[in-house]
Amino acid sequence: MRLLLLEDDSLLGEGLRDFLRAEGHVVEWCTTLSAAHGLQDEPFDALLVDWQLPDGSGVDWVRARRAAGDARPVLLLTARDRLADRIRGLDSGADDYLVKPFAPEEMLARLRAVLRRTGAATSAPRVDLGGGVQVDLAGRGVWRVPEGENAGDGGGSGGSGGERVELTAREWAVLEALVRRAGRVVTKSELDRLVLGLDAHVQSNALEVHVSALRRKLGKDLIDTVRGLGYRVAGPR
């Protein structure tokens, strides 16, 4: 997932950013509302927002984003634990409310739950991409399944249907970005931003290396190269 983290506490913000990146997510971390302003229309999958920021209220910012038609999932992070505060935060448009201090593992679990509830994550246990490749976006898993088995065989992400394919964090990020946009061409520049972030300093051929690795592991026909434009995976079968 590509996430916007809006948190002014440098120790907490750095810790959450590093934790999420280690889990394979792309994170843009801002400490003020003004810094987030230029990123608010970036293609983030979800927003993690602190209540009180140096230049304003994260709750008011969320309310304004909802009024502008922004439907992306929001997880509110705050030290305020009164019932009235929780009600105000949720009524502002947040999808969930997490009181500090919290374990980052719980934050990530709540984020996955929010994505399932809001429909931002796939509702099916596995998405069948054809060629025997099945992906579980919520469970972050990929399988090669013998011809004739259904996507639900083996009990979804916890089942035994097919052979699980191990991907690196970057390979998963590339595949996830393409699968979430299945059926349309994703330009190289867009994919770079989705997978590597705005401030990543990588070799110019890094994306091609990850795509090549995915084709080697999952089949050469899974990802199409649209010459001069970018990459595409077919929609679910």
Helices and strands as residue ranges (DSSP letters): E 2-6, H 10-22, E 26-30, H 33-37, E 46-50, E 52-53, E 56-57, H 58-67, E 74-78, H 83-91, E 96-99, H 104-118, E 127-130, E 133-136, E 141-144, G 156-158, E 163-164, H 169-180, E 186-187, H 188-196, H 206-218, E 223-226, E 230-233
